Amino acid sequence: MSNSLLFTPQAIASLTLPNRLVRSATAERMADEDGSPRPTLIALYRELVLGEVGLIITGHMYVQPSGKAHAEMTGIYSDSLVAKLAKLTDAVHALGGKIVVQINHGGMQCDPAVVPELVAPSAVAEPYARHPARQMSSAEISSTIDAFAQAARRAKESGFDGVQIHGAHGYLISQFLSPATNRRTDEWGGDLAKRMAFLGAVCAAIRSEVGSDYPVLIKLGAMDGIERGLSLSEGSQVIAALESMGLDGVEISCGIGGPHATSIRKGIQRIENEAYFRPWARQARQVTQLPILLVGGLRSRLVMEQVLHAGEADFVSLCRPLICEPDLPRRFEAGLQDRSRCISANRCWAEGPGVGIGCKCPLPHLDVR
Ligand SMILES: Cc1cc2nc3c(=O)[nH]c(=O)nc-3n(C[C@H](O)[C@H](O)[C@H](O)COP(=O)(O)O)c2cc1C
């Protein structure tokens, strides 16, 4: 495309990125039992920077032991991890890259093999609540809000270029936003304003720790995929409120996945199936001035440029394509390739302990130019 936007710089608050290609948060499963990142994670990030991605968003890191979603997840719950996390940021910065850390609490979606007693906004017995979880007390809610704030402080101390709050994919913040999983009748549940109170309190607590200049983003589930879940109309109201919550950018994704929508759609091989949350980004653009990142099935340079040119998003975010081809941005820019070879078969998950994520798909043949 002659007037490409993909390789033009763009800012998210004080953070200026060299291009519009973002590595969306990807749980790498490259951490020890206590959440310390392994050297393999540093090597992965180095590869992504050398591949010329504009921004790396780390895999979700747990802010509190009660929010550790799965084994081998990286932690940011303790000051003792700061020096270890700084090795990640040093490695990225040494090569001229930028890195934002995604912070999360898994709530009812934690693996019970990792967290013995799961907590959630409400105790619900529904198929989408895969494991029984206990309702959080007011004191636990306050402590988790503080845990997000302390995690953001540690992110800044570790040298990350910003934080991204995980507010998507059915994790704790998503659970608070959704009427399906938040059935509380106190100040944390009820109408949308009350279901948003937890997110609002997390954002305010983070800001008071990191100050006004530090980039704070969110990945937001604009809608759930289940009956009686968060609707797109409510999701839009949440997006409209993000700027007043002090946030600097929003990545559009799905909330609790289900029959009506899911965050990691399979088989994206035709252009019509790409960018599957594009209509939601379009709607987000109507209600917010914040920079928008669009994730979900972005595969071809053509579609990426179209999304940027239409102003529907300021950045395009990729997960699976960068697992199989970490140098895809460089290859795009050099004109060596105009489409990811990822076949979206979801075989990139770690197959066992100590392995980490990796592409196991037979990649289609690449036409060499
Ligand atoms: C192996 C794997 C790990 C993921 N880990 C995270 C994560 O830690 N945080 C997150 O927000 N999304 C995570 N996702 C979802 C992706 O960031 C992304 O939203 C989704 O895969 C759709 O984008 P894609 O079509 O480019 O893969 C993960 C997806 C995969 C396949």
The ligand as an SDF file (V2000), in Angstrom:
LIG
                    3D

 31 33  0  0  0  0  0  0  0  0999 V2000
   -1.2280  -18.8050   23.9730 C   0  0  0  0  0  0  0  0  0  0  0  0
   -2.1030  -17.6020   24.2450 C   0  0  0  0  0  0  0  0  0  0  0  0
   -1.9450  -16.8860   25.4170 C   0  0  0  0  0  0  0  0  0  0  0  0
   -2.7260  -15.7390   25.6670 C   0  0  0  0  0  0  0  0  0  0  0  0
   -2.5110  -15.0190   26.8100 N   0  0  0  0  0  0  0  0  0  0  0  0
   -3.1810  -13.8470   27.0200 C   0  0  0  0  0  0  0  0  0  0  0  0
   -2.8880  -13.0160   28.1390 C   0  0  0  0  0  0  0  0  0  0  0  0
   -2.0170  -13.3130   28.9560 O   0  0  0  0  0  0  0  0  0  0  0  0
   -3.5970  -11.8780   28.2610 N   0  0  0  0  0  0  0  0  0  0  0  0
   -4.5460  -11.4930   27.3480 C   0  0  0  0  0  0  0  0  0  0  0  0
   -5.1410  -10.4380   27.4970 O   0  0  0  0  0  0  0  0  0  0  0  0
   -4.8290  -12.2650   26.2860 N   0  0  0  0  0  0  0  0  0  0  0  0
   -4.1640  -13.4080   26.0880 C   0  0  0  0  0  0  0  0  0  0  0  0
   -4.4170  -14.1570   24.9670 N   0  0  0  0  0  0  0  0  0  0  0  0
   -5.3570  -13.6340   23.9580 C   0  0  0  0  0  0  0  0  0  0  0  0
   -4.6010  -12.8030   22.9140 C   0  0  0  0  0  0  0  0  0  0  0  0
   -3.9110  -11.7040   23.4500 O   0  0  0  0  0  0  0  0  0  0  0  0
   -5.5470  -12.2660   21.8230 C   0  0  0  0  0  0  0  0  0  0  0  0
   -6.4940  -11.4240   22.4320 O   0  0  0  0  0  0  0  0  0  0  0  0
   -6.2480  -13.3840   21.0390 C   0  0  0  0  0  0  0  0  0  0  0  0
   -5.3730  -14.4800   20.8290 O   0  0  0  0  0  0  0  0  0  0  0  0
   -6.7350  -12.9040   19.6750 C   0  0  0  0  0  0  0  0  0  0  0  0
   -5.6690  -12.3630   18.9170 O   0  0  0  0  0  0  0  0  0  0  0  0
   -4.9480  -13.1660   17.7060 P   0  0  0  0  0  0  0  0  0  0  0  0
   -6.0200  -13.5280   16.7450 O   0  0  0  0  0  0  0  0  0  0  0  0
   -3.9550  -12.1910   17.1760 O   0  0  0  0  0  0  0  0  0  0  0  0
   -4.3240  -14.3760   18.3060 O   0  0  0  0  0  0  0  0  0  0  0  0
   -3.6830  -15.3270   24.7190 C   0  0  0  0  0  0  0  0  0  0  0  0
   -3.8600  -16.0790   23.5550 C   0  0  0  0  0  0  0  0  0  0  0  0
   -3.0820  -17.2000   23.2970 C   0  0  0  0  0  0  0  0  0  0  0  0
   -3.2770  -17.9540   22.0150 C   0  0  0  0  0  0  0  0  0  0  0  0
  1  2  1  0
  2  3  1  0
  2 30  2  0
  3  4  2  0
  4  5  1  0
  4 28  1  0
  5  6  2  0
  6  7  1  0
  6 13  1  0
  7  8  2  0
  7  9  1  0
  9 10  1  0
 10 11  2  0
 10 12  1  0
 12 13  2  0
 13 14  1  0
 14 15  1  0
 14 28  1  0
 15 16  1  0
 16 17  1  0
 16 18  1  0
 18 19  1  0
 18 20  1  0
 20 21  1  0
 20 22  1  0
 22 23  1  0
 23 24  1  0
 24 25  2  0
 24 26  1  0
 24 27  1  0
 28 29  2  0
 29 30  1  0
 30 31  1  0
M  END
$$$$
